[in-house]
Each structure stands twice: as C-alpha cells, then as structure tokens.
C-alpha cells in the first residue's frame, strides 16, 4: 500500500530527518481556502539578463561530456543557407552532401561528416530537414522559419545536432497546426531531433508550437550558459527529451496551454547545474476519450527518473485543474540552488500539488518552496530527508518552505 508523506502535517516538536503525515484533505476545499489565506509567490516568465560564470568547454576526451561541446569538433566545412520568403539560397559545397530544395523547404543528406550550417533569413513557408548519422552544427544567425505543415527543423539522424545561437541574434521557429507525416518518421515538435540537441551561444531562440511540441529530442538535451530560449506551446509539451535533460545555464522560459501538457519533461535523468528556468502550464487535466479513467494532469516540470538540482534558479507554476509544479516519478535530490513550485488550479479531475514525488526526497542545501491553493503543497510517497543546518522550516496546509 502506498504511503503519503504530507509536509503540512509536520509537528515542529518532532522534526527529524524523516518527516511524515497522513492527514486527509478537507473535502470542503473552499472552506479550507478561506481558513488558510496564503498568497503564493508570484511566478511569471522572466526574460531579464542573468549573470553567469564563464562557460568553459570540457577538454578531456575521456570525459563523458566531451562530445557535447561544439568547440571540440573541427568545423572546416561550412554551408550558408539564407531564407528569403518562398525561396532559400545555398552557398558553399561539400562533396557527398546532398541538398534538395522545394521552394524554401530544404532536405539535407549528410553522409560525409561534421558540417557547419549557417542559417539566416525569413520564410513563412519553409523548413530544414536532415538525414544521415553524422553530427552537425546549426549556427542560427537571425533565422525566422515557419512551416505551416510540420516541424521548422527536423533532424532524422541519430547523432548530435549542435544548435549555436549567434551572439546578439534573435531566432524564431514556428510549426503548423496540421502536420504532413512521412511513413516511419517521427516529427514531434517544431524543433525535433532523433539525436541529441545541444544548445550554446549568446543569442536567443523563440519557438511557437501550435501543432505539436515546442522542442523535443528522442535522445537527450543539453543547454549551456549564455543561451536564451523561449518556448510557447498551445498543444503538447514545451521542452522534452526521452533520455534526459541537463541544464548547465542559460535563461529558459517555457509556457504551455494544452490539456495534460508538460512544460519541461525528461524521460531520463534531469540535472540542473545552473541558469534560470521558468516554466508555466495553463492547461487542465487531459481525459482520454476511450477510457475516462486514464487521465493525465499538467506539470510545469515532469521527470520519469532521478531529478537533481545542484545550482540554478527554478520557478514553476501550474494554473489548470490538477496541475503540478513538479511531478517526479522517482527520486528528487536538492543540493543547492533555488526551487519554487506553485499550483493554483482546481481539483475536479486531479488534485493539484506544488510538488508530487513518487520516490524519495532529500535536501541538503539551497532554497525550497512549495505551494498549492486547493490541496497539499507537497506529497512524497517514499522517504523524506531534510539535512541538519537549515535556517528555515515553515509549513502549513498550503505552504512549505525549507531554506539553508
């Protein structure tokens, strides 16, 4: 039988390393709200500048992260792509590289090795599609690409796609409401890759998704310091990777409004080492038509495996029915940084939670804040370990704060 550990039932006289409670929610939620008037912190998208330490590339070839640094590859083969409305020009040539053009829709087959593509210009009816299991770099330097019938950028290769945002550049990707699918090919987001996606540079990228997700990798995603990313998805998840997400820095803003959508979703380990992430979901619980009991609620941050916060600022909010600030299916470990999670939605189909963890929770440093307007601020089905040395431990039926 599952056990629920609720922070709001903690007694200050018995604070130990394991905190637990089994207090049931009041069924009259409106009366509870009136009784415990707690105003949550304001969480809004934040595009302000962020001071970050220098991003130093890994140079040890034996380091597991070595290949995640675009600087460690010799990019001596360069192709320039410039979009201009219904057309696109291509400058440069590489033996063995094939580029097919259909108006401003380019299909690129790379079987020859690392190639750097410098992309700029604007199109309201174009796209970039890549084939070939060779890693490549996309240097976006003022690229504005909209594809009414699918993904703006679609990497069908299984190797790394390095997306470098040119310093000071503003780049924009938009998908379409109705995707034209190709047999045996995935196309899950406005920016999609079968392989890894590694973001770097000192420019900005805005992704507006109306048909599917915003940014998605069927492998993993890494975001390095200096990057500015804004994702707005009205359909599916904002930022998603099947095999894990590592946030080393940058300013990331994600907003979703689809039913059951996740702001940030990691199928593998989620590790936050720095930067500032703000994720807000507005959608309600999604109920499957075929089986009304198969429901899924929104979550600003969703992780299927281990979630670790070492540094950084994480601000999360879910406003729809049953929404969660954090929904973690396994363990959550906080070693530093700041995490704030707020749930303000109703509890008709699912119970909203500031933080919901199916595994264990431990915190040893940093700042932690959880709030839920109509339910418990935090629910942990495993064990809860709060290391000694905290300066603040404040809890109530709607709010939990732990600060070191």
LUMVEX-575404 format. One record per residue: x negated, z, y negated of N, C-alpha, C in turn; residue in one letter. Coordinates in steps of 0.2 Angstrom, whole numbers, plus 5000, padded with zeros to 4 digits. Example, Ala and Ser with C-alpha at 12.3 -4.5 7.8 and 13.67 -1.06 7.14 Angstrom:
BEGIN
493450395028493850395022493450395016a/493650355011493250365005493650395000s/
***
This chain:
BEGIN
499650005006500050005000499650004994x/499749964989499349954983499450024979x/498950044975498950094971498850074964x/499250104959499250084952498950134948x/498350124944498050174940498150154933x/498550204930498850184923498450234918x/498150204913497750254909498250294904x/498850274903499250314899499450384902x/499350394908499450454911498850504912x/498350484909497750524910497850584906x/497550644909497550704906496850724903x/496750734897496150754894495750804898x/496150854901495850914904495550894911x/495650834913495450814920495050744919x/494750734914494350664913493750674917x/493750634922493150624926492950554927x/492550534931492350464932492850424935x/493350454938493850414941494550434937x/494850394934495450404930496050374934x/496650414935497150384938497850414936x/498350374938499050404936499550364940x/500150384941500650344945501350354941x/501350354935501950364931502250304930x/502950304932503350244932503550224924x/503550154923503850134916504550164915x/504650184909505350194907505750134907x/506350134910506750074911507050054905x/507150104900507450084893506850064889x/506650004889506049984885506049994878x/506649974875506749984868506750054866x/506950104870506950174868506150194868x/505850164873505150184873504750154867x/504950094865504550064859504750114853x/505350134852505550174846505150234846x/505050264852504750334853504050334851x/503750274854502950274853502850214848x/502850224842502750164837501950164836x/501650114840500950104839500850024837x/500550024831500449954829499749934832x/499749874835499149854838498649814833x/498049814835497549774830497849704830x/497649674824497849604823497349564826x/497549514830497149464833497349394831x/496949364828497049294826496449244827x/496549184827495949134828495449154822x/494849154824494349164819493849114819x/493749074814493349014813492749034808x/492649094807492149114802491449114805x/490949104801490249094804490049164808x/489649154813489349204817488649204817x/488349254815487549264815487349274823x/486949234825486749234832485949234832x/485649264838484949264839484749194841x/484149174840483949104842484049094849x/484249034850484449014857483748984860x/483449024865482849004867482948974874x/482748914875482848874882482448914887x/482648914893482348934899481848884901x/481148904902480648854904480348864911x/480548914914480348924921480748884926x/480448834929480848784933481148824939x/480948884941481248914947481848954944x/481948964938482548994935483148964937x/483648994939484248964941484648924936x/484448944929484748914924484348864921x/483848844924483348794921483648734919x/484048704924484448634923484948644918x/485148704916485748704911485448694904x/484848684903484548674896484348594895x/484748564891484648494889483948484887x/483548534884482848524882482448504888x/482648524894482148524900482148454903x/482548404900482548334903482248284897x/481948234900481648184895482148134894x/482448134888482948084886482748024883x/482247984886481947924883482347864884x/482947864887483447804887484047824883x/484147784878484747804873485147744872x/485847764873486347714871486747744865x/486847694860487347714855488047684855x/488547724855489247704855489547724849x/489847674846490247684839490947654840x/491447704839492147684839492347664833x/492747604832493047584826493747554828x/494147604827494847584829495047564836x/495247494837495347474843494747444847x/494147454844493547424847493047474847x/492447464851491947504851491247464852x/490747474848490147434849489647484853x/489247444857488747474861488047454859x/487547494857486947474855486447504860x/485947464863485447484867485647464874x/485147454879485247434886484847474890x/485047484896484647514901484747484908x/484247454911484347414917484647464922x/485147434925485547464930486147504928x/486247514921486847544918487347494916x/487947504919488447454918489047484913x/489247444908489747474904490247414903x/490847434905491447394905491847414899x/492147364895492547384889493247344889x/493747384888494347364887494647394880x/494547354875494647374868494147434867x/494447494865494047554864493947594870x/494147574876494147614882493547584886x/493047634887492347614890492347654896x/492147614901491947634908491247624909x/490847684911490147684911489947704918x/489547664921489247674928488547684928x/488347744929487647764929487347784935x/486847734938486547754944485747754943x/485547754937484847754936484547814934x/484847864932484547924930484847954923x/484448004920484648034914484647984908x/485247984905485347934899485747974894x/485447964888485748004882486247954878x/486847974878487347934874487547964867x/487347924862487547954855488247924853x/488747964852489447944851489647964844x/489947914841490147924834490747874833x/491147884827491647844825492347864828x/492847834826493547854827493947794830x/494347824835494847774838495447814840x/496047784839496647814841496947794848x/496547744851496747724857496047704861x/495747754863495047744867494847794871x/494347794875494147844879493447824882x/493147874885492447864888492547894896x/492447854900492447874907491847854911x/491547904915490847904918490947904925x/490547854928490447864936489747864937x/489547894943488847894945488647974945x/488247994951488048054951487348064948x/487348054942486748064938486948104932x/486448154930486648194924486548154918x/486948164913486848134906487048174900x/486848154895486948194888487448154884x/487948184881488348154876488148194870x/487848154865487748184858488348164854x/488748204853489348194848489148204841x/489248144837488948154830489548124826x/490048154825490648134821491048084826x/491248104832491648064836492348094836x/492848044835493548064835493948014840x/494048044846494348004851494948024853x/495447984853496147994856496347944861x/496547974867496847924872497547944873x/498047894872498747904872498947914880x/498547884884498747884891498247924896x/497847974893497448014898496948054894x/496348064898495848104895495448064890x/495248094885494748064880494048054883x/493848104886493148104890493348124897x/493148084902493248094909492648074913x/492248134916491648124920491848124927x/491848074931491948074938491348084942x/490848094939490148104943490148184944x/489748204949489748274951489148314948x/488748274943488148304940488348334933x/487848364930487948394924488048344918x/488548364914488748324908488548374902x/487948354899487748404893488148374887x/488548414884488848394878488548434872x/488148394868487748414862488148404856x/488248454852488648434845488148434840x/488048374837487548364832487648414826x/487148434823487148484818487548464812x/488048504811488448494805489048444806x/489048414812489548364814490248394816x/490748364815491448384817491748324822x/491948354828492148304833492848324835x/493148274837493848284839494048244845x/494448274850494648244856495348264857x/495748204859496548214860496748174866x/497148204870497348174876498048144874x/498448114879499048094879499548134883x/500248124881500748164884500848134891x/500748074892500848044899500248004902x/499948034907499348014909499447954914x/499047904914499047854919498547874924x/498747884930498247914935497947854939x/497347874942497047824947496947864953x/497147824959497147854965496447884967x/496447944970495847984972495448004966x/495748004960495348034955495748084951x/495348134949495648194945495548174938x/496048194934496048194927496448244924x/496148304923496548364922496548394915x/496148364911496148384904495948334899x/496048344893495748304888495048284888x/494648344890493948334891493848364899x/493748314903493748334910493048314914x/492848354918492248334922492248364929x/492048314934491948344941491348384941x/490848374937490248414937490248464932x/489648494931489548544926489648524919x/489848564914489848544907489448604904x/488948584900488548624896488548604889x/488848654885488848644878488348674874x/488048634869487548654865487548624858x/487148644854487048604847487348654842x/487348624836487648664830488148634826x/488548594830489148564827489848594829x/490348564828491048584830491348534834x/491748554839492248514843492948544843x/493448504841494148524842494448484847x/494848514852495148474857495948494857x/496348444856497048454856497348424862x/497648464866497948434873498648444873x/498948384874499748384875499948364881x/499548334885499748314892499548354898x/498948384897498648424902498248484899x/497648504902497248554899496848534894x/496548574890496048564885495348534887x/494948584890494348574893494348594900x/494148554905494148584912493548554916x/493248594920492748564924492948594931x/492848544936492948564943492248594946x/491748604942491148644944491148704939x/490648714935490648764930490448744923x/490648794918490548784911490048834908x/489548804904489148854900489148834893x/489248884889489248874882488648914879x/488248874875487648904872487748924865x/487348974862487448994855487448934850x/487748944844487748884839488348844839x/488648834845489248794846489848824843x/490248774841490948794838491448754842x/491948784846492448754850493148784848x/493548734847494248754846494748714850x/495048744855495548714859496248734858x/496648684857497448694857497748654862x/498048694867498448654872499148674872x/499548624872500348644872500548634879x/500148614884500348604891500048654896x/499448644898499148684903498548724900x/498048744904497548794902497148764896x/496848814892496448794887495748774889x/495348824892494648814894494648834901x/494448794906494548814913493948784917x/493648824922493148794926493248824933x/493248784938493348804945492848854948x/492148844946491648884949491348934945x/491548944939491348994934491248974927x/491149024923491049014916490549064913x/490049034910489549084906489549064899x/489749124895489749114888489149154885x/488549114883487949144880488049154873x/488549114870488549124862489049074860x/489049064853489549014850490149054848x/490549014844491249034842491748994845x/492149024849492648984853493349014852x/493748974850494448984848494948944853x/495348984857495748944861496548974860x/496948924860497648934859498048894864x/498548924867498948884872499648914871x/500148864872500848874872501248854878x/500948834883501348814889501548874893x/502048864897502348914901501848934907x/501648994907501149014913500448984911x/500248964905499648934904499148994903x/498448984904497949024903497549004897x/497349044893496849024888496149004890x/495849054894495249044897495349064905x/495149014909495249034916494649014920x/494349064924493749054928493949064935x/493749014939493849014946493349054950x/492749054946492149084949491949144944x/491349174945491149224940491149204933x/491449254929491449244922490949294919x/490449274915489949314912489949294905x/489949354901489949344894489349384891x/488849344888488249364886488149374878x/488649344875488649344868489149294865x/489149294858489549244854490249284853x/490749244851491349274849491949224852x/492349254857492849214860493549244857x/493949204855494649224853495149184857x/495549214861496049174865496749204864x/497249154863497949174861498349134865x/498849164869499349124873500049144870x/500449094869501149104867501649084872x/501449064878501949034882502249094886x/502849084889503249134893503049124901x/503249164905503149164912503449094915x/503049064919503248994922503649014929x/504248994930504549004936504648934940x/504348934946504448874950505148854952x/505348794951505948774952506148774960x/505648764964505848764971505848834974x/505548874971505548944973505548994967x/506149014965506149054959505749114959x/505549144965505149204966504449184964x/504249124965503549104963503449094956x/503249154953503149154945502449164944x/502249134938501549154935501649164928x/501349214925501349234918500749204915x/500749204908500149184904499649234904x/499049214903498449264902498049234897x/497849274892497349244887496649234891x/496449284895495849274899496049294907x/495849244911496049254918495449234922x/495249284927494649274931494849284938x/494649244943494849244950494249294954x/493649294951493149334954492849384949x/492249404950491949454945491949434938x/492149484934492049474927491649524924x/491049494920490549544917490549534910x/490549584906490449574899489749614897x/489249584895488649614893488549624886x/488749574882488749574874489349524872x/489349524865489849474863490449514860x/490949474857491549494854492049454858x/492549494861493049454865493749484862x/494149444859494849464856495349414860x/495849454863496349414867497049444865x/497549394865498149414864498649364868x/499149404871499749364874500349384871x/500749334868501349354865502049334869x/501949294874502549274878502749324883x/503349314886503649354891503149364897x/502949434899502549444904501849434903x/501549414897500949394896500449444897x/499749434899499249474899498649454895x/498349504892497749494888497249474893x/497149514898496649504903497049504910x/496949454914497149464921496649444926x/496349494929495749494933495949504940x/495749464945495949464952495449504956x/494849514953494349564957494049614952x/493449624952493149674948493049654941x/493049704936492849694929492349744928x/491749724925491149764923491049754916x/491049814912490849804905490249844903x/489749814901489049844900488849844893x/489349814888489149814881489649764878x/489549754872490049704868490649744866x/491149704864491749724862492349684865x/492849714868493349684871494049714869x/494449674866495149694863495649654866x/496149684870496649644873497349674871x/497749624869498449644866498949604870x/499549634872500049604875500749624871x/501049574868501649594863502249564866x/502249534872502849494874503349544878x/503949514880504449544883504349554890x/504749584894504649604901505249584905x/505449524904506049494908505849474915x/505449424915505249404922504549434925x/504149454920503549484922503349544917x/502949594919502849644915502149624911x/502249634904501649614900501149674901x/500449654901499949704901499349684896x/499149734893498549724889497949694894x/497849734899497349724904497649734911x/497649684916497849694923497249674927x/497049724932496449714936496649734943x/496549684948496749694955496149724958x/495549724956495049754959494849824955x/494149834955493949894951493749884944x/493749934940493549934933492949984932x/492449964928491950004926491649994919x/491550044915491250034909490750084907x/490150064904489650104903489350094896x/489650054892489450044885489849994882x/489849994875490249944871490949974869x/491349934868492049954865492549914869x/493049954871493649934875494349954872x/494749904871495449914868495949884872x/496449914874497049884877497649904875x/498149864874498749874871499349834874x/499949864875500549824877501149854874x/501549814871502049834867502649864872x/502749834878503349844882503149874889x/502549884890502349904897501649944896x/501349964901500749994901500149954898x/499749984894499149954891498649924897x/498649964902498149944907498349964914x/498249914919498349934926497749914930x/497549954934496949944939497149964946x/497149914950497349934957496849964961x/496149954959495649984963495450054959x/494750064959494450124956494350114949x/494250164945494050164938493550204936x/492950184934492350224932492250214925x/492250274921492050274914491450314914x/490850284912490250324912490250374907x/489850424908489750484903489450454897x/489550494891489250474885489650434880x/490350424882490750394877490950434871x/491050404865491150444859491950444858x/492350404861493050404860493350384867x/493850424869494350404874495050424872x/495350374870496050394867496550354871x/497050384873497550344877498250374876x/498750334877499450344876499850294881x/500550294880500950254884500850174882x/500550164877500550094875499750074873x/499350124873498650104870498150144874x/497550114875496950144877496350114873x/495950164871495350154868494750184871x/494250154873493550184875493050154871x/492650204868492150174864491450214865x/490950184865490250214866489850214860x/
***
